[in-house]
Amino acid sequence: MNSTRSKVIHLYKNLLFLGRDYPKGFDYFKIRLKEAFMKNKDVTDTHQIEILLTRGQYVIKELEALYMLKKYRTLKKRYYSEH
């Protein structure tokens, strides 16, 4: 159980770190993240927790993809004119 707890805390910290660059702002992201975690705070079934952790890892991958796309678009604007 302690290992699961540390996984959840690690996931929360990773998402919080990634939220710094969120397009709608860090405060918006932090509030939504806390709501999502608080919604599932009473889940005790280890299988269900693993499913939620997997979903969290998916969200991390989606955020990373969003930031890569933002970076790509910024670089493209710098080097190619829109004329």
mmCIF file of the N, C-alpha and C atoms, coordinates in Angstrom:
data_MODEL
# 
_entry.id   MODEL 
# 
loop_
_atom_site.group_PDB 
_atom_site.id 
_atom_site.type_symbol 
_atom_site.label_atom_id 
_atom_site.label_alt_id 
_atom_site.label_comp_id 
_atom_site.label_asym_id 
_atom_site.label_entity_id 
_atom_site.label_seq_id 
_atom_site.pdbx_PDB_ins_code 
_atom_site.Cartn_x 
_atom_site.Cartn_y 
_atom_site.Cartn_z 
_atom_site.occupancy 
_atom_site.B_iso_or_equiv 
_atom_site.pdbx_formal_charge 
_atom_site.auth_seq_id 
_atom_site.auth_comp_id 
_atom_site.auth_asym_id 
_atom_site.auth_atom_id 
_atom_site.pdbx_PDB_model_num 
ATOM 1   N N  . MET A 1 1  ? 0.825   -1.196 0.000   1.00 0.00 ? 1  MET A N  1 
ATOM 2   C CA . MET A 1 1  ? 0.000   0.000  0.000   1.00 0.00 ? 1  MET A CA 1 
ATOM 3   C C  . MET A 1 1  ? 0.869   1.259  0.000   1.00 0.00 ? 1  MET A C  1 
ATOM 4   N N  . ASN A 1 2  ? 1.980   1.205  0.744   1.00 0.00 ? 2  ASN A N  1 
ATOM 5   C CA . ASN A 1 2  ? 2.871   2.349  0.827   1.00 0.00 ? 2  ASN A CA 1 
ATOM 6   C C  . ASN A 1 2  ? 3.488   2.649  -0.541  1.00 0.00 ? 2  ASN A C  1 
ATOM 7   N N  . SER A 1 3  ? 3.778   1.591  -1.308  1.00 0.00 ? 3  SER A N  1 
ATOM 8   C CA . SER A 1 3  ? 4.332   1.759  -2.650  1.00 0.00 ? 3  SER A CA 1 
ATOM 9   C C  . SER A 1 3  ? 3.323   2.451  -3.566  1.00 0.00 ? 3  SER A C  1 
ATOM 10  N N  . THR A 1 4  ? 2.057   2.085  -3.438  1.00 0.00 ? 4  THR A N  1 
ATOM 11  C CA . THR A 1 4  ? 1.009   2.707  -4.239  1.00 0.00 ? 4  THR A CA 1 
ATOM 12  C C  . THR A 1 4  ? 0.877   4.181  -3.884  1.00 0.00 ? 4  THR A C  1 
ATOM 13  N N  . ARG A 1 5  ? 0.950   4.473  -2.617  1.00 0.00 ? 5  ARG A N  1 
ATOM 14  C CA . ARG A 1 5  ? 0.871   5.864  -2.155  1.00 0.00 ? 5  ARG A CA 1 
ATOM 15  C C  . ARG A 1 5  ? 2.001   6.696  -2.754  1.00 0.00 ? 5  ARG A C  1 
ATOM 16  N N  . SER A 1 6  ? 3.197   6.147  -2.748  1.00 0.00 ? 6  SER A N  1 
ATOM 17  C CA . SER A 1 6  ? 4.333   6.889  -3.303  1.00 0.00 ? 6  SER A CA 1 
ATOM 18  C C  . SER A 1 6  ? 4.185   7.079  -4.810  1.00 0.00 ? 6  SER A C  1 
ATOM 19  N N  . LYS A 1 7  ? 3.591   6.108  -5.497  1.00 0.00 ? 7  LYS A N  1 
ATOM 20  C CA . LYS A 1 7  ? 3.341   6.255  -6.937  1.00 0.00 ? 7  LYS A CA 1 
ATOM 21  C C  . LYS A 1 7  ? 2.356   7.395  -7.210  1.00 0.00 ? 7  LYS A C  1 
ATOM 22  N N  . VAL A 1 8  ? 1.316   7.468  -6.385  1.00 0.00 ? 8  VAL A N  1 
ATOM 23  C CA . VAL A 1 8  ? 0.307   8.518  -6.546  1.00 0.00 ? 8  VAL A CA 1 
ATOM 24  C C  . VAL A 1 8  ? 0.927   9.888  -6.286  1.00 0.00 ? 8  VAL A C  1 
ATOM 25  N N  . ILE A 1 9  ? 1.721   9.996  -5.244  1.00 0.00 ? 9  ILE A N  1 
ATOM 26  C CA . ILE A 1 9  ? 2.372   11.267 -4.926  1.00 0.00 ? 9  ILE A CA 1 
ATOM 27  C C  . ILE A 1 9  ? 3.346   11.660 -6.033  1.00 0.00 ? 9  ILE A C  1 
ATOM 28  N N  . HIS A 1 10 ? 4.084   10.697 -6.535  1.00 0.00 ? 10 HIS A N  1 
ATOM 29  C CA . HIS A 1 10 ? 5.025   10.959 -7.627  1.00 0.00 ? 10 HIS A CA 1 
ATOM 30  C C  . HIS A 1 10 ? 4.284   11.445 -8.876  1.00 0.00 ? 10 HIS A C  1 
ATOM 31  N N  . LEU A 1 11 ? 3.162   10.801 -9.186  1.00 0.00 ? 11 LEU A N  1 
ATOM 32  C CA . LEU A 1 11 ? 2.359   11.207 -10.341 1.00 0.00 ? 11 LEU A CA 1 
ATOM 33  C C  . LEU A 1 11 ? 1.857   12.638 -10.166 1.00 0.00 ? 11 LEU A C  1 
ATOM 34  N N  . TYR A 1 12 ? 1.372   12.945 -8.970  1.00 0.00 ? 12 TYR A N  1 
ATOM 35  C CA . TYR A 1 12 ? 0.867   14.297 -8.686  1.00 0.00 ? 12 TYR A CA 1 
ATOM 36  C C  . TYR A 1 12 ? 1.972   15.341 -8.868  1.00 0.00 ? 12 TYR A C  1 
ATOM 37  N N  . LYS A 1 13 ? 3.149   15.056 -8.341  1.00 0.00 ? 13 LYS A N  1 
ATOM 38  C CA . LYS A 1 13 ? 4.271   15.989 -8.458  1.00 0.00 ? 13 LYS A CA 1 
ATOM 39  C C  . LYS A 1 13 ? 4.696   16.163 -9.910  1.00 0.00 ? 13 LYS A C  1 
ATOM 40  N N  . ASN A 1 14 ? 4.722   15.074 -10.672 1.00 0.00 ? 14 ASN A N  1 
ATOM 41  C CA . ASN A 1 14 ? 5.075   15.171 -12.096 1.00 0.00 ? 14 ASN A CA 1 
ATOM 42  C C  . ASN A 1 14 ? 4.075   16.027 -12.859 1.00 0.00 ? 14 ASN A C  1 
ATOM 43  N N  . LEU A 1 15 ? 2.791   15.803 -12.600 1.00 0.00 ? 15 LEU A N  1 
ATOM 44  C CA . LEU A 1 15 ? 1.763   16.582 -13.281 1.00 0.00 ? 15 LEU A CA 1 
ATOM 45  C C  . LEU A 1 15 ? 1.829   18.049 -12.870 1.00 0.00 ? 15 LEU A C  1 
ATOM 46  N N  . LEU A 1 16 ? 2.086   18.301 -11.611 1.00 0.00 ? 16 LEU A N  1 
ATOM 47  C CA . LEU A 1 16 ? 2.213   19.674 -11.128 1.00 0.00 ? 16 LEU A CA 1 
ATOM 48  C C  . LEU A 1 16 ? 3.391   20.370 -11.817 1.00 0.00 ? 16 LEU A C  1 
ATOM 49  N N  . PHE A 1 17 ? 4.482   19.650 -11.980 1.00 0.00 ? 17 PHE A N  1 
ATOM 50  C CA . PHE A 1 17 ? 5.655   20.192 -12.659 1.00 0.00 ? 17 PHE A CA 1 
ATOM 51  C C  . PHE A 1 17 ? 5.340   20.503 -14.121 1.00 0.00 ? 17 PHE A C  1 
ATOM 52  N N  . LEU A 1 18 ? 4.657   19.594 -14.790 1.00 0.00 ? 18 LEU A N  1 
ATOM 53  C CA . LEU A 1 18 ? 4.312   19.806 -16.192 1.00 0.00 ? 18 LEU A CA 1 
ATOM 54  C C  . LEU A 1 18 ? 3.291   20.924 -16.364 1.00 0.00 ? 18 LEU A C  1 
ATOM 55  N N  . GLY A 1 19 ? 2.502   21.184 -15.347 1.00 0.00 ? 19 GLY A N  1 
ATOM 56  C CA . GLY A 1 19 ? 1.462   22.202 -15.424 1.00 0.00 ? 19 GLY A CA 1 
ATOM 57  C C  . GLY A 1 19 ? 1.988   23.626 -15.477 1.00 0.00 ? 19 GLY A C  1 
ATOM 58  N N  . ARG A 1 20 ? 3.266   23.815 -15.208 1.00 0.00 ? 20 ARG A N  1 
ATOM 59  C CA . ARG A 1 20 ? 3.831   25.174 -15.219 1.00 0.00 ? 20 ARG A CA 1 
ATOM 60  C C  . ARG A 1 20 ? 3.650   25.867 -16.564 1.00 0.00 ? 20 ARG A C  1 
ATOM 61  N N  . ASP A 1 21 ? 3.723   25.100 -17.650 1.00 0.00 ? 21 ASP A N  1 
ATOM 62  C CA . ASP A 1 21 ? 3.652   25.679 -18.991 1.00 0.00 ? 21 ASP A CA 1 
ATOM 63  C C  . ASP A 1 21 ? 2.280   25.506 -19.637 1.00 0.00 ? 21 ASP A C  1 
ATOM 64  N N  . TYR A 1 22 ? 1.277   25.167 -18.857 1.00 0.00 ? 22 TYR A N  1 
ATOM 65  C CA . TYR A 1 22 ? -0.048  24.925 -19.417 1.00 0.00 ? 22 TYR A CA 1 
ATOM 66  C C  . TYR A 1 22 ? -0.596  26.207 -20.048 1.00 0.00 ? 22 TYR A C  1 
ATOM 67  N N  . PRO A 1 23 ? -1.191  26.091 -21.247 1.00 0.00 ? 23 PRO A N  1 
ATOM 68  C CA . PRO A 1 23 ? -1.655  27.298 -21.968 1.00 0.00 ? 23 PRO A CA 1 
ATOM 69  C C  . PRO A 1 23 ? -2.638  28.182 -21.200 1.00 0.00 ? 23 PRO A C  1 
ATOM 70  N N  . LYS A 1 24 ? -3.507  27.601 -20.385 1.00 0.00 ? 24 LYS A N  1 
ATOM 71  C CA . LYS A 1 24 ? -4.491  28.411 -19.646 1.00 0.00 ? 24 LYS A CA 1 
ATOM 72  C C  . LYS A 1 24 ? -3.935  28.920 -18.327 1.00 0.00 ? 24 LYS A C  1 
ATOM 73  N N  . GLY A 1 25 ? -2.687  28.617 -18.038 1.00 0.00 ? 25 GLY A N  1 
ATOM 74  C CA . GLY A 1 25 ? -2.069  29.115 -16.825 1.00 0.00 ? 25 GLY A CA 1 
ATOM 75  C C  . GLY A 1 25 ? -1.905  28.048 -15.754 1.00 0.00 ? 25 GLY A C  1 
ATOM 76  N N  . PHE A 1 26 ? -0.906  28.246 -14.925 1.00 0.00 ? 26 PHE A N  1 
ATOM 77  C CA . PHE A 1 26 ? -0.589  27.275 -13.881 1.00 0.00 ? 26 PHE A CA 1 
ATOM 78  C C  . PHE A 1 26 ? -1.683  27.189 -12.823 1.00 0.00 ? 26 PHE A C  1 
ATOM 79  N N  . ASP A 1 27 ? -2.266  28.328 -12.450 1.00 0.00 ? 27 ASP A N  1 
ATOM 80  C CA . ASP A 1 27 ? -3.308  28.305 -11.423 1.00 0.00 ? 27 ASP A CA 1 
ATOM 81  C C  . ASP A 1 27 ? -4.518  27.495 -11.866 1.00 0.00 ? 27 ASP A C  1 
ATOM 82  N N  . TYR A 1 28 ? -4.925  27.660 -13.129 1.00 0.00 ? 28 TYR A N  1 
ATOM 83  C CA . TYR A 1 28 ? -6.034  26.882 -13.689 1.00 0.00 ? 28 TYR A CA 1 
ATOM 84  C C  . TYR A 1 28 ? -5.708  25.388 -13.632 1.00 0.00 ? 28 TYR A C  1 
ATOM 85  N N  . PHE A 1 29 ? -4.487  25.056 -14.052 1.00 0.00 ? 29 PHE A N  1 
ATOM 86  C CA . PHE A 1 29 ? -4.071  23.655 -14.089 1.00 0.00 ? 29 PHE A CA 1 
ATOM 87  C C  . PHE A 1 29 ? -4.033  23.060 -12.685 1.00 0.00 ? 29 PHE A C  1 
ATOM 88  N N  . LYS A 1 30 ? -3.480  23.819 -11.728 1.00 0.00 ? 30 LYS A N  1 
ATOM 89  C CA . LYS A 1 30 ? -3.335  23.319 -10.359 1.00 0.00 ? 30 LYS A CA 1 
ATOM 90  C C  . LYS A 1 30 ? -4.692  23.040 -9.728  1.00 0.00 ? 30 LYS A C  1 
ATOM 91  N N  . ILE A 1 31 ? -5.642  23.917 -9.955  1.00 0.00 ? 31 ILE A N  1 
ATOM 92  C CA . ILE A 1 31 ? -6.990  23.716 -9.408  1.00 0.00 ? 31 ILE A CA 1 
ATOM 93  C C  . ILE A 1 31 ? -7.632  22.465 -9.997  1.00 0.00 ? 31 ILE A C  1 
ATOM 94  N N  . ARG A 1 32 ? -7.542  22.318 -11.322 1.00 0.00 ? 32 ARG A N  1 
ATOM 95  C CA . ARG A 1 32 ? -8.140  21.144 -11.974 1.00 0.00 ? 32 ARG A CA 1 
ATOM 96  C C  . ARG A 1 32 ? -7.458  19.847 -11.545 1.00 0.00 ? 32 ARG A C  1 
ATOM 97  N N  . LEU A 1 33 ? -6.142  19.906 -11.381 1.00 0.00 ? 33 LEU A N  1 
ATOM 98  C CA . LEU A 1 33 ? -5.386  18.724 -10.951 1.00 0.00 ? 33 LEU A CA 1 
ATOM 99  C C  . LEU A 1 33 ? -5.820  18.302 -9.547  1.00 0.00 ? 33 LEU A C  1 
ATOM 100 N N  . LYS A 1 34 ? -5.924  19.262 -8.660  1.00 0.00 ? 34 LYS A N  1 
ATOM 101 C CA . LYS A 1 34 ? -6.342  18.947 -7.290  1.00 0.00 ? 34 LYS A CA 1 
ATOM 102 C C  . LYS A 1 34 ? -7.754  18.371 -7.264  1.00 0.00 ? 34 LYS A C  1 
ATOM 103 N N  . GLU A 1 35 ? -8.646  18.948 -8.070  1.00 0.00 ? 35 GLU A N  1 
ATOM 104 C CA . GLU A 1 35 ? -10.014 18.423 -8.143  1.00 0.00 ? 35 GLU A CA 1 
ATOM 105 C C  . GLU A 1 35 ? -10.025 16.977 -8.615  1.00 0.00 ? 35 GLU A C  1 
ATOM 106 N N  . ALA A 1 36 ? -9.211  16.683 -9.625  1.00 0.00 ? 36 ALA A N  1 
ATOM 107 C CA . ALA A 1 36 ? -9.171  15.320 -10.165 1.00 0.00 ? 36 ALA A CA 1 
ATOM 108 C C  . ALA A 1 36 ? -8.661  14.333 -9.116  1.00 0.00 ? 36 ALA A C  1 
ATOM 109 N N  . PHE A 1 37 ? -7.638  14.718 -8.375  1.00 0.00 ? 37 PHE A N  1 
ATOM 110 C CA . PHE A 1 37 ? -7.103  13.822 -7.359  1.00 0.00 ? 37 PHE A CA 1 
ATOM 111 C C  . PHE A 1 37 ? -8.063  13.693 -6.174  1.00 0.00 ? 37 PHE A C  1 
ATOM 112 N N  . MET A 1 38 ? -8.698  14.788 -5.792  1.00 0.00 ? 38 MET A N  1 
ATOM 113 C CA . MET A 1 38 ? -9.629  14.733 -4.664  1.00 0.00 ? 38 MET A CA 1 
ATOM 114 C C  . MET A 1 38 ? -10.879 13.913 -4.999  1.00 0.00 ? 38 MET A C  1 
ATOM 115 N N  . LYS A 1 39 ? -11.263 13.915 -6.254  1.00 0.00 ? 39 LYS A N  1 
ATOM 116 C CA . LYS A 1 39 ? -12.429 13.143 -6.679  1.00 0.00 ? 39 LYS A CA 1 
ATOM 117 C C  . LYS A 1 39 ? -12.195 11.642 -6.442  1.00 0.00 ? 39 LYS A C  1 
ATOM 118 N N  . ASN A 1 40 ? -10.947 11.217 -6.560  1.00 0.00 ? 40 ASN A N  1 
ATOM 119 C CA . ASN A 1 40 ? -10.619 9.798  -6.430  1.00 0.00 ? 40 ASN A CA 1 
ATOM 120 C C  . ASN A 1 40 ? -9.916  9.463  -5.117  1.00 0.00 ? 40 ASN A C  1 
ATOM 121 N N  . LYS A 1 41 ? -10.001 10.343 -4.136  1.00 0.00 ? 41 LYS A N  1 
ATOM 122 C CA . LYS A 1 41 ? -9.262  10.128 -2.886  1.00 0.00 ? 41 LYS A CA 1 
ATOM 123 C C  . LYS A 1 41 ? -9.766  8.943  -2.071  1.00 0.00 ? 41 LYS A C  1 
ATOM 124 N N  . ASP A 1 42 ? -11.016 8.551  -2.255  1.00 0.00 ? 42 ASP A N  1 
ATOM 125 C CA . ASP A 1 42 ? -11.581 7.460  -1.468  1.00 0.00 ? 42 ASP A CA 1 
ATOM 126 C C  . ASP A 1 42 ? -11.431 6.090  -2.121  1.00 0.00 ? 42 ASP A C  1 
ATOM 127 N N  . VAL A 1 43 ? -10.763 6.019  -3.264  1.00 0.00 ? 43 VAL A N  1 
ATOM 128 C CA . VAL A 1 43 ? -10.563 4.740  -3.945  1.00 0.00 ? 43 VAL A CA 1 
ATOM 129 C C  . VAL A 1 43 ? -9.533  3.940  -3.158  1.00 0.00 ? 43 VAL A C  1 
ATOM 130 N N  . THR A 1 44 ? -9.896  2.710  -2.778  1.00 0.00 ? 44 THR A N  1 
ATOM 131 C CA . THR A 1 44 ? -8.986  1.869  -2.005  1.00 0.00 ? 44 THR A CA 1 
ATOM 132 C C  . THR A 1 44 ? -8.608  0.588  -2.737  1.00 0.00 ? 44 THR A C  1 
ATOM 133 N N  . ASP A 1 45 ? -9.348  0.214  -3.746  1.00 0.00 ? 45 ASP A N  1 
ATOM 134 C CA . ASP A 1 45 ? -9.062  -0.998 -4.508  1.00 0.00 ? 45 ASP A CA 1 
ATOM 135 C C  . ASP A 1 45 ? -7.765  -0.803 -5.298  1.00 0.00 ? 45 ASP A C  1 
ATOM 136 N N  . THR A 1 46 ? -6.793  -1.687 -5.077  1.00 0.00 ? 46 THR A N  1 
ATOM 137 C CA . THR A 1 46 ? -5.492  -1.522 -5.727  1.00 0.00 ? 46 THR A CA 1 
ATOM 138 C C  . THR A 1 46 ? -5.584  -1.607 -7.247  1.00 0.00 ? 46 THR A C  1 
ATOM 139 N N  . HIS A 1 47 ? -6.474  -2.450 -7.745  1.00 0.00 ? 47 HIS A N  1 
ATOM 140 C CA . HIS A 1 47 ? -6.634  -2.555 -9.198  1.00 0.00 ? 47 HIS A CA 1 
ATOM 141 C C  . HIS A 1 47 ? -7.165  -1.244 -9.780  1.00 0.00 ? 47 HIS A C  1 
ATOM 142 N N  . GLN A 1 48 ? -8.138  -0.666 -9.112  1.00 0.00 ? 48 GLN A N  1 
ATOM 143 C CA . GLN A 1 48 ? -8.704  0.611  -9.565  1.00 0.00 ? 48 GLN A CA 1 
ATOM 144 C C  . GLN A 1 48 ? -7.659  1.725  -9.491  1.00 0.00 ? 48 GLN A C  1 
ATOM 145 N N  . ILE A 1 49 ? -6.829  1.705  -8.449  1.00 0.00 ? 49 ILE A N  1 
ATOM 146 C CA . ILE A 1 49 ? -5.769  2.709  -8.313  1.00 0.00 ? 49 ILE A CA 1 
ATOM 147 C C  . ILE A 1 49 ? -4.767  2.577  -9.458  1.00 0.00 ? 49 ILE A C  1 
ATOM 148 N N  . GLU A 1 50 ? -4.429  1.340  -9.814  1.00 0.00 ? 50 GLU A N  1 
ATOM 149 C CA . GLU A 1 50 ? -3.499  1.122  -10.938 1.00 0.00 ? 50 GLU A CA 1 
ATOM 150 C C  . GLU A 1 50 ? -4.085  1.657  -12.247 1.00 0.00 ? 50 GLU A C  1 
ATOM 151 N N  . ILE A 1 51 ? -5.392  1.486  -12.436 1.00 0.00 ? 51 ILE A N  1 
ATOM 152 C CA . ILE A 1 51 ? -6.054  2.024  -13.631 1.00 0.00 ? 51 ILE A CA 1 
ATOM 153 C C  . ILE A 1 51 ? -5.952  3.548  -13.634 1.00 0.00 ? 51 ILE A C  1 
ATOM 154 N N  . LEU A 1 52 ? -6.187  4.164  -12.486 1.00 0.00 ? 52 LEU A N  1 
ATOM 155 C CA . LEU A 1 52 ? -6.092  5.625  -12.392 1.00 0.00 ? 52 LEU A CA 1 
ATOM 156 C C  . LEU A 1 52 ? -4.660  6.106  -12.605 1.00 0.00 ? 52 LEU A C  1 
ATOM 157 N N  . LEU A 1 53 ? -3.684  5.353  -12.110 1.00 0.00 ? 53 LEU A N  1 
ATOM 158 C CA . LEU A 1 53 ? -2.281  5.716  -12.336 1.00 0.00 ? 53 LEU A CA 1 
ATOM 159 C C  . LEU A 1 53 ? -1.928  5.627  -13.817 1.00 0.00 ? 53 LEU A C  1 
ATOM 160 N N  . THR A 1 54 ? -2.450  4.616  -14.486 1.00 0.00 ? 54 THR A N  1 
ATOM 161 C CA . THR A 1 54 ? -2.221  4.480  -15.924 1.00 0.00 ? 54 THR A CA 1 
ATOM 162 C C  . THR A 1 54 ? -2.838  5.650  -16.670 1.00 0.00 ? 54 THR A C  1 
ATOM 163 N N  . ARG A 1 55 ? -4.023  6.063  -16.266 1.00 0.00 ? 55 ARG A N  1 
ATOM 164 C CA . ARG A 1 55 ? -4.668  7.224  -16.871 1.00 0.00 ? 55 ARG A CA 1 
ATOM 165 C C  . ARG A 1 55 ? -3.827  8.481  -16.657 1.00 0.00 ? 55 ARG A C  1 
ATOM 166 N N  . GLY A 1 56 ? -3.257  8.599  -15.471 1.00 0.00 ? 56 GLY A N  1 
ATOM 167 C CA . GLY A 1 56 ? -2.387  9.731  -15.166 1.00 0.00 ? 56 GLY A CA 1 
ATOM 168 C C  . GLY A 1 56 ? -1.142  9.753  -16.044 1.00 0.00 ? 56 GLY A C  1 
ATOM 169 N N  . GLN A 1 57 ? -0.567  8.587  -16.287 1.00 0.00 ? 57 GLN A N  1 
ATOM 170 C CA . GLN A 1 57 ? 0.597   8.510  -17.175 1.00 0.00 ? 57 GLN A CA 1 
ATOM 171 C C  . GLN A 1 57 ? 0.212   8.908  -18.600 1.00 0.00 ? 57 GLN A C  1 
ATOM 172 N N  . TYR A 1 58 ? -0.990  8.544  -19.009 1.00 0.00 ? 58 TYR A N  1 
ATOM 173 C CA . TYR A 1 58 ? -1.492  8.943  -20.327 1.00 0.00 ? 58 TYR A CA 1 
ATOM 174 C C  . TYR A 1 58 ? -1.609  10.466 -20.409 1.00 0.00 ? 58 TYR A C  1 
ATOM 175 N N  . VAL A 1 59 ? -2.097  11.094 -19.343 1.00 0.00 ? 59 VAL A N  1 
ATOM 176 C CA . VAL A 1 59 ? -2.225  12.552 -19.311 1.00 0.00 ? 59 VAL A CA 1 
ATOM 177 C C  . VAL A 1 59 ? -0.844  13.201 -19.416 1.00 0.00 ? 59 VAL A C  1 
ATOM 178 N N  . ILE A 1 60 ? 0.145   12.612 -18.763 1.00 0.00 ? 60 ILE A N  1 
ATOM 179 C CA . ILE A 1 60 ? 1.510   13.137 -18.859 1.00 0.00 ? 60 ILE A CA 1 
ATOM 180 C C  . ILE A 1 60 ? 1.990   13.101 -20.310 1.00 0.00 ? 60 ILE A C  1 
ATOM 181 N N  . LYS A 1 61 ? 1.753   12.004 -20.982 1.00 0.00 ? 61 LYS A N  1 
ATOM 182 C CA . LYS A 1 61 ? 2.164   11.883 -22.391 1.00 0.00 ? 61 LYS A CA 1 
ATOM 183 C C  . LYS A 1 61 ? 1.434   12.902 -23.274 1.00 0.00 ? 61 LYS A C  1 
ATOM 184 N N  . GLU A 1 62 ? 0.161   13.116 -22.998 1.00 0.00 ? 62 GLU A N  1 
ATOM 185 C CA . GLU A 1 62 ? -0.605  14.100 -23.761 1.00 0.00 ? 62 GLU A CA 1 
ATOM 186 C C  . GLU A 1 62 ? -0.082  15.520 -23.530 1.00 0.00 ? 62 GLU A C  1 
ATOM 187 N N  . LEU A 1 63 ? 0.255   15.846 -22.294 1.00 0.00 ? 63 LEU A N  1 
ATOM 188 C CA . LEU A 1 63 ? 0.812   17.168 -21.991 1.00 0.00 ? 63 LEU A CA 1 
ATOM 189 C C  . LEU A 1 63 ? 2.151   17.361 -22.686 1.00 0.00 ? 63 LEU A C  1 
ATOM 190 N N  . GLU A 1 64 ? 2.982   16.323 -22.665 1.00 0.00 ? 64 GLU A N  1 
ATOM 191 C CA . GLU A 1 64 ? 4.275   16.417 -23.340 1.00 0.00 ? 64 GLU A CA 1 
ATOM 192 C C  . GLU A 1 64 ? 4.082   16.620 -24.839 1.00 0.00 ? 64 GLU A C  1 
ATOM 193 N N  . ALA A 1 65 ? 3.118   15.931 -25.423 1.00 0.00 ? 65 ALA A N  1 
ATOM 194 C CA . ALA A 1 65 ? 2.831   16.099 -26.850 1.00 0.00 ? 65 ALA A CA 1 
ATOM 195 C C  . ALA A 1 65 ? 2.333   17.512 -27.138 1.00 0.00 ? 65 ALA A C  1 
ATOM 196 N N  . LEU A 1 66 ? 1.495   18.049 -26.259 1.00 0.00 ? 66 LEU A N  1 
ATOM 197 C CA . LEU A 1 66 ? 0.992   19.410 -26.415 1.00 0.00 ? 66 LEU A CA 1 
ATOM 198 C C  . LEU A 1 66 ? 2.136   20.414 -26.405 1.00 0.00 ? 66 LEU A C  1 
ATOM 199 N N  . TYR A 1 67 ? 3.079   20.228 -25.478 1.00 0.00 ? 67 TYR A N  1 
ATOM 200 C CA . TYR A 1 67 ? 4.203   21.156 -25.380 1.00 0.00 ? 67 TYR A CA 1 
ATOM 201 C C  . TYR A 1 67 ? 5.147   21.024 -26.567 1.00 0.00 ? 67 TYR A C  1 
ATOM 202 N N  . MET A 1 68 ? 5.328   19.798 -27.057 1.00 0.00 ? 68 MET A N  1 
ATOM 203 C CA . MET A 1 68 ? 6.175   19.605 -28.238 1.00 0.00 ? 68 MET A CA 1 
ATOM 204 C C  . MET A 1 68 ? 5.549   20.276 -29.459 1.00 0.00 ? 68 MET A C  1 
ATOM 205 N N  . LEU A 1 69 ? 4.248   20.168 -29.597 1.00 0.00 ? 69 LEU A N  1 
ATOM 206 C CA . LEU A 1 69 ? 3.553   20.803 -30.708 1.00 0.00 ? 69 LEU A CA 1 
ATOM 207 C C  . LEU A 1 69 ? 3.658   22.316 -30.613 1.00 0.00 ? 69 LEU A C  1 
ATOM 208 N N  . LYS A 1 70 ? 3.514   22.849 -29.414 1.00 0.00 ? 70 LYS A N  1 
ATOM 209 C CA . LYS A 1 70 ? 3.647   24.293 -29.199 1.00 0.00 ? 70 LYS A CA 1 
ATOM 210 C C  . LYS A 1 70 ? 5.057   24.752 -29.575 1.00 0.00 ? 70 LYS A C  1 
ATOM 211 N N  . LYS A 1 71 ? 6.056   23.984 -29.166 1.00 0.00 ? 71 LYS A N  1 
ATOM 212 C CA . LYS A 1 71 ? 7.446   24.310 -29.483 1.00 0.00 ? 71 LYS A CA 1 
ATOM 213 C C  . LYS A 1 71 ? 7.677   24.253 -30.999 1.00 0.00 ? 71 LYS A C  1 
ATOM 214 N N  . TYR A 1 72 ? 7.146   23.226 -31.642 1.00 0.00 ? 72 TYR A N  1 
ATOM 215 C CA . TYR A 1 72 ? 7.287   23.070 -33.083 1.00 0.00 ? 72 TYR A CA 1 
ATOM 216 C C  . TYR A 1 72 ? 6.667   24.253 -33.823 1.00 0.00 ? 72 TYR A C  1 
ATOM 217 N N  . ARG A 1 73 ? 5.466   24.641 -33.410 1.00 0.00 ? 73 ARG A N  1 
ATOM 218 C CA . ARG A 1 73 ? 4.789   25.769 -34.066 1.00 0.00 ? 73 ARG A CA 1 
ATOM 219 C C  . ARG A 1 73 ? 5.563   27.065 -33.878 1.00 0.00 ? 73 ARG A C  1 
ATOM 220 N N  . THR A 1 74 ? 6.130   27.265 -32.705 1.00 0.00 ? 74 THR A N  1 
ATOM 221 C CA . THR A 1 74 ? 6.923   28.463 -32.440 1.00 0.00 ? 74 THR A CA 1 
ATOM 222 C C  . THR A 1 74 ? 8.154   28.499 -33.333 1.00 0.00 ? 74 THR A C  1 
ATOM 223 N N  . LEU A 1 75 ? 8.842   27.381 -33.424 1.00 0.00 ? 75 LEU A N  1 
ATOM 224 C CA . LEU A 1 75 ? 10.032  27.325 -34.281 1.00 0.00 ? 75 LEU A CA 1 
ATOM 225 C C  . LEU A 1 75 ? 9.668   27.512 -35.751 1.00 0.00 ? 75 LEU A C  1 
ATOM 226 N N  . LYS A 1 76 ? 8.562   26.942 -36.160 1.00 0.00 ? 76 LYS A N  1 
ATOM 227 C CA . LYS A 1 76 ? 8.123   27.073 -37.551 1.00 0.00 ? 76 LYS A CA 1 
ATOM 228 C C  . LYS A 1 76 ? 7.830   28.527 -37.887 1.00 0.00 ? 76 LYS A C  1 
ATOM 229 N N  . LYS A 1 77 ? 7.187   29.234 -36.953 1.00 0.00 ? 77 LYS A N  1 
ATOM 230 C CA . LYS A 1 77 ? 6.891   30.660 -37.180 1.00 0.00 ? 77 LYS A CA 1 
ATOM 231 C C  . LYS A 1 77 ? 8.175   31.481 -37.316 1.00 0.00 ? 77 LYS A C  1 
ATOM 232 N N  . ARG A 1 78 ? 9.202   31.104 -36.574 1.00 0.00 ? 78 ARG A N  1 
ATOM 233 C CA . ARG A 1 78 ? 10.461  31.842 -36.627 1.00 0.00 ? 78 ARG A CA 1 
ATOM 234 C C  . ARG A 1 78 ? 11.160  31.704 -37.962 1.00 0.00 ? 78 ARG A C  1 
ATOM 235 N N  . TYR A 1 79 ? 11.102  30.530 -38.543 1.00 0.00 ? 79 TYR A N  1 
ATOM 236 C CA . TYR A 1 79 ? 11.893  30.259 -39.734 1.00 0.00 ? 79 TYR A CA 1 
ATOM 237 C C  . TYR A 1 79 ? 11.133  30.338 -41.047 1.00 0.00 ? 79 TYR A C  1 
ATOM 238 N N  . TYR A 1 80 ? 9.829   30.257 -41.002 1.00 0.00 ? 80 TYR A N  1 
ATOM 239 C CA . TYR A 1 80 ? 9.029   30.328 -42.231 1.00 0.00 ? 80 TYR A CA 1 
ATOM 240 C C  . TYR A 1 80 ? 8.023   31.458 -42.128 1.00 0.00 ? 80 TYR A C  1 
ATOM 241 N N  . SER A 1 81 ? 8.010   32.286 -43.129 1.00 0.00 ? 81 SER A N  1 
ATOM 242 C CA . SER A 1 81 ? 7.048   33.397 -43.103 1.00 0.00 ? 81 SER A CA 1 
ATOM 243 C C  . SER A 1 81 ? 5.673   32.885 -43.522 1.00 0.00 ? 81 SER A C  1 
ATOM 244 N N  . GLU A 1 82 ? 4.654   33.540 -43.075 1.00 0.00 ? 82 GLU A N  1 
ATOM 245 C CA . GLU A 1 82 ? 3.272   33.144 -43.359 1.00 0.00 ? 82 GLU A CA 1 
ATOM 246 C C  . GLU A 1 82 ? 2.706   33.843 -44.573 1.00 0.00 ? 82 GLU A C  1 
ATOM 247 N N  . HIS A 1 83 ? 3.525   34.520 -45.355 1.00 0.00 ? 83 HIS A N  1 
ATOM 248 C CA . HIS A 1 83 ? 3.048   35.308 -46.492 1.00 0.00 ? 83 HIS A CA 1 
ATOM 249 C C  . HIS A 1 83 ? 2.495   34.458 -47.566 1.00 0.00 ? 83 HIS A C  1 
# 
